[in-house]
Amino acid sequence: MNEFEPPDTDDAPAAWSWATALLAWGMAGATAGTAVGATLQLVFGIPNAGAFWGLGGAALVAMAGGVALGVERNHAGHRPELTDVRGHRSRPLHGLMLGIPVLVALPSLLWLVIVVTIGLRSWVPALTFGMGAFAVAWAGQRVWSNHQLARTLEALELGRTLEAKAALERLATRGFVSRSVRTAARLNLAMLALNDGDGDAAVDWADARPGTGAFAWAAVARSLGHLLRGDPVDEAEEWLTKAVTGPGARAVQPEADAIRVLLVWRRDGEAAARAIGEELHAPGATTLHRALLSVLRERAGDEAGARSLRTDEVEGLVYGALGRAIPELR
């Protein structure tokens, strides 16, 4: 956990990912069974073998997927929770839960292209299986990318920061990685740069497509990055406005409130900053927000109020790299 993470929530939708995994296993079984049945039908002339083996394979592999899902969820408790772009905390499914169906379905579809072409002497049905193989390969690329990102973020949560940074940089620049994972890697690098007090790196890494939930995080990171660099407050305010007026605004609101306090401090002075800081202060306020408000209360002569906000987290931020990069907290 750090001062730039959103508050924990308990409403992460897990049922959808579990259903997706079971469906993937069932479809992989159906594809493999159909490939076996179609081959038996073509070579030995067994009628309806494709349909019989396809239904049987779907049922059998779906049951195996249910067992695998139960085992994976039991072992997931040993992995750290991760925060997604909506602020939900969860332990994502291991990549093998979707990777195994891909590894089963892809060669089965390619084999069906050959069998159907020979059996029906037509490229039209084969084209359908070929398109299916392409879709499965595309899904496999996304599964692999998400698996690599999840393992990297788990390393980050476990304190292996240097290892995680190197892995994130690889994911952020690889062409084979899916676009969503490249964006997530860049955003995490931007957040790490902010925690290190490096505004230049934060601005460079914070990049996401407008109209997405990730864009709100990128805009927040760029706003604080500009303030760390000492850029004009108008530029920081422009990015902050983009963060709180688009998709994902709710997830970044606590971070945006903290940046608003710092921005008003630089533009309008201490009195205005304290007023907005007190107005926006809530139980879910970030560590940065509480650190800024603590200093503002102290400078206004409210020692008791300042001490009430000086937790270990606040002290850690003030004396850490991010606190040292903010002149108002020195």
C-alpha positions in Angstrom: 0.0 0.0 0.0 1.1 3.6 -0.6 -0.4 7.0 -0.5 -1.4 6.9 -4.2 -3.6 3.8 -4.0 -7.4 4.1 -4.0 -9.3 3.1 -0.9 -10.1 -0.6 -0.6 -13.5 -1.9 -1.7 -15.1 -5.3 -1.1 -17.4 -5.3 -4.2 -15.0 -6.8 -6.7 -17.0 -8.8 -9.2 -15.4 -12.3 -9.1 -18.3 -14.4 -10.4 -17.8 -13.1 -14.0 -14.2 -14.2 -14.2 -15.0 -17.6 -12.8 -17.8 -18.1 -15.3 -15.5 -17.0 -18.1 -12.9 -19.6 -17.0 -15.5 -22.4 -16.9 -16.9 -21.4 -20.3 -13.4 -21.4 -21.7 -12.7 -24.9 -20.5 -16.0 -26.1 -21.8 -15.5 -24.6 -25.3 -11.9 -26.0 -25.4 -13.3 -29.4 -24.6 -15.9 -29.1 -27.3 -13.3 -28.1 -29.8 -10.9 -30.9 -29.0 -13.7 -33.4 -28.9 -15.1 -32.3 -32.2 -11.6 -32.5 -33.7 -11.3 -36.1 -32.5 -14.8 -37.1 -33.6 -14.4 -35.4 -37.0 -11.2 -37.4 -37.6 -12.9 -40.7 -36.6 -15.8 -39.8 -38.9 -13.6 -39.0 -41.8 -11.2 -42.0 -41.4 -13.5 -44.7 -40.2 -16.9 -43.4 -41.3 -18.4 -43.4 -37.9 -21.7 -41.4 -38.2 -22.2 -38.3 -35.9 -18.9 -38.9 -34.2 -18.0 -35.2 -34.3 -21.2 -34.2 -32.5 -20.9 -37.0 -29.9 -17.3 -36.4 -29.1 -17.8 -32.6 -29.1 -20.6 -32.8 -26.5 -18.7 -35.3 -24.4 -15.5 -33.3 -24.5 -17.3 -30.1 -23.5 -18.9 -31.8 -20.4 -15.7 -33.6 -19.4 -13.3 -30.7 -19.7 -15.8 -28.3 -18.1 -15.9 -30.5 -15.0 -12.1 -30.7 -15.0 -12.1 -26.9 -15.2 -14.3 -26.6 -12.2 -11.9 -28.8 -10.2 -9.0 -26.7 -11.4 -10.8 -23.5 -10.5 -11.4 -24.8 -7.0 -7.7 -25.7 -6.5 -6.6 -22.3 -8.0 -8.8 -20.3 -5.7 -7.5 -22.3 -2.6 -4.0 -21.4 -3.6 -4.8 -17.8 -4.4 -5.0 -17.0 -0.7 -1.2 -17.2 -0.7 -0.9 -14.4 -3.3 -1.2 -10.7 -2.4 -4.3 -8.7 -3.4 -4.0 -6.3 -6.4 -5.9 -3.0 -7.1 -7.5 -2.7 -10.5 -8.3 0.5 -12.3 -11.7 0.8 -10.6 -10.2 0.6 -7.2 -11.3 -3.0 -6.5 -9.0 -5.2 -4.5 -8.9 -8.9 -5.6 -6.7 -11.8 -6.4 -7.0 -12.4 -10.2 -7.2 -15.8 -11.6 -3.9 -17.5 -12.5 -3.1 -17.3 -16.2 -3.1 -21.1 -16.5 -6.9 -21.0 -15.9 -7.4 -19.4 -19.3 -4.1 -20.4 -20.8 -4.8 -24.2 -20.7 -8.0 -23.8 -22.7 -6.2 -21.7 -25.3 -3.4 -24.4 -25.6 -6.1 -27.0 -26.1 -8.4 -25.1 -28.4 -5.8 -23.6 -30.8 -4.3 -26.8 -32.2 -7.8 -28.4 -32.3 -9.2 -25.6 -34.4 -6.2 -25.8 -36.8 -6.6 -29.5 -37.1 -10.3 -29.0 -37.9 -9.4 -26.7 -40.7 -7.5 -29.6 -42.3 -10.1 -32.3 -41.6 -13.1 -30.2 -42.8 -11.3 -29.2 -45.9 -10.5 -32.8 -46.8 -13.9 -34.2 -45.7 -16.1 -31.6 -47.4 -13.8 -30.5 -50.1 -14.7 -26.9 -49.4 -12.8 -24.0 -47.9 -16.0 -22.3 -46.6 -16.4 -24.3 -43.3 -12.6 -24.4 -43.0 -12.5 -20.6 -43.1 -14.9 -20.5 -40.1 -12.5 -22.7 -38.0 -9.6 -20.6 -39.2 -11.2 -17.4 -38.0 -11.9 -19.2 -34.7 -8.2 -20.1 -34.4 -7.2 -16.5 -35.0 -9.6 -15.4 -32.3 -8.3 -17.9 -29.8 -4.7 -16.9 -30.6 -5.7 -13.2 -30.0 -7.3 -14.2 -26.7 -4.1 -16.2 -25.8 -2.0 -13.1 -26.3 -4.2 -11.2 -23.9 -4.1 -14.0 -21.4 -0.3 -14.2 -21.5 -0.1 -10.4 -21.2 -2.4 -10.2 -18.2 -0.6 -13.1 -16.5 2.7 -11.3 -16.9 1.3 -8.1 -15.5 -0.4 -9.8 -12.5 2.9 -11.6 -11.5 4.8 -8.3 -11.8 2.3 -6.4 -9.6 2.4 -9.2 -7.1 6.2 -8.8 -6.9 5.6 -5.1 -6.4 3.2 -5.8 -3.5 5.7 -8.1 -1.9 8.4 -5.4 -1.9 10.5 -6.6 -4.8 10.5 -3.1 -6.3 13.6 -3.2 -8.5 12.5 -6.5 -10.1 9.0 -5.2 -10.6 10.2 -2.0 -12.2 12.3 -3.8 -14.7 9.4 -6.1 -15.6 7.0 -3.2 -15.9 9.4 -1.4 -18.3 9.6 -4.5 -20.5 5.8 -4.8 -20.5 5.4 -1.1 -21.3 7.6 -1.3 -24.4 7.0 -4.8 -25.8 5.0 -4.9 -29.1 3.6 -8.4 -28.4 1.9 -7.3 -25.2 -1.7 -6.3 -25.4 -2.5 -2.5 -25.4 -4.4 -2.7 -22.1 -1.4 -4.3 -20.3 1.0 -1.8 -21.9 -1.2 1.0 -20.5 -1.4 -0.6 -17.1 2.4 -1.0 -17.0 3.0 2.6 -17.9 0.5 3.8 -15.3 2.2 1.7 -12.6 5.6 3.1 -13.6 4.1 6.6 -13.4 2.8 6.0 -9.9 6.2 4.6 -8.8 7.9 7.7 -10.3 5.6 9.9 -8.2 6.4 7.9 -5.0 10.1 8.5 -5.9 9.4 12.3 -6.3 10.3 12.1 -10.0 7.9 14.4 -11.8 9.6 14.1 -15.2 9.3 10.3 -15.3 5.7 10.5 -14.0 4.7 12.8 -16.9 6.6 10.6 -19.4 5.0 7.4 -18.3 1.4 8.6 -17.6 -0.3 7.8 -20.9 -3.7 6.3 -21.6 -6.5 6.6 -24.2 -9.1 9.2 -23.5 -12.5 7.8 -22.6 -11.2 4.9 -20.6 -11.0 4.4 -16.8 -7.2 4.2 -17.1 -7.2 7.8 -18.5 -8.4 9.2 -15.2 -5.3 7.6 -13.4 -3.0 8.9 -16.2 -4.4 12.4 -15.9 -4.1 12.4 -12.1 -0.5 11.2 -12.3 0.4 13.9 -15.0 -1.2 16.6 -12.8 0.9 15.8 -9.8 3.9 15.2 -12.0 3.6 18.8 -13.3 3.4 20.1 -9.8 6.5 18.2 -8.8 8.4 19.6 -11.7 7.3 23.2 -10.8 5.4 23.7 -14.0 2.6 26.4 -14.1 -0.4 25.4 -12.1 -2.7 26.0 -15.1 -1.2 22.9 -16.7 -1.7 20.8 -13.6 -5.2 22.0 -13.2 -6.1 21.2 -16.8 -5.1 17.5 -16.3 -6.8 17.4 -12.9 -10.0 18.6 -14.5 -9.7 15.9 -17.1 -9.3 13.3 -14.4 -12.5 14.2 -12.5 -14.8 14.7 -15.5 -14.3 11.4 -17.4 -14.7 7.7 -16.9 -13.0 6.4 -13.8 -13.4 9.8 -12.0 -14.9 8.1 -8.9 -11.9 5.8 -8.4 -9.4 8.7 -8.5 -11.4 11.2 -6.4 -9.3 10.8 -3.2 -6.1 11.4 -5.1 -7.6 14.3 -7.1 -8.7 15.9 -3.8 -5.1 15.8 -2.4 -3.7 17.3 -5.6 -6.4 20.0 -5.5 -5.2 21.1 -2.1 -1.6 21.4 -3.3 -2.7 23.2 -6.5 -4.8 25.7 -4.6 -1.9 26.2 -2.1 0.4 27.2 -4.9 -2.1 29.4 -6.7 -4.1 31.0 -4.0 -2.0 30.6 -0.8 -2.2 28.8 2.5 -5.5 30.1 3.8 -7.4 29.0 0.6 -5.5 25.7 0.6 -6.5 25.0 4.2 -10.1 25.8 3.5 -10.3 23.5 0.5 -8.3 20.8 2.4 -10.7 20.9 5.4 -13.7 20.8 3.1 -12.5 17.8 1.1 -11.1 15.9 4.1 -12.9 12.7 4.8 -12.1 9.2 6.3 -11.0 8.1 2.8 -8.5 10.9 2.4 -5.1 9.9 1.0 -1.9 10.1 3.0 -0.8 13.0 0.8 -4.0 14.9 1.6 -3.5 14.4 5.3 0.2 15.4 5.2 -0.7 18.6 3.4 -3.5 19.4 5.8 -1.3 18.7 8.8 1.3 21.2 7.7 -1.5 23.8 6.9 -3.0 23.4 10.3 0.4 23.7 12.0 1.2 26.9 10.1 -2.2 28.3 11.1 -1.4 27.6 14.7 -3.6 24.5 15.2 -1.0 22.3 16.7 -3.6 19.8 18.1 -5.3 19.5 14.8 -1.9 19.0 13.1 -0.9 16.3 15.5 -4.1 14.4 15.0 -3.1 13.8 11.4 0.5 12.8 12.0 0.3 9.1 11.6 3.2 6.8 10.7 2.0 6.9 7.1 2.1 10.7 7.0 5.5 10.9 8.6 6.8 8.3 6.1 5.5 10.4 3.2 6.8 13.7 4.5 10.3 12.3 5.0 10.2 10.1 1.9 11.1 10.9 -1.7 7.7 12.3 -2.5 7.6 14.6 0.5 11.1 15.9 -0.2 10.0 16.7 -3.7 7.1 18.9 -2.5 8.5 22.2 -1.1 5.4 22.8 0.9 6.1 19.7 3.0 9.8 20.3 3.6 
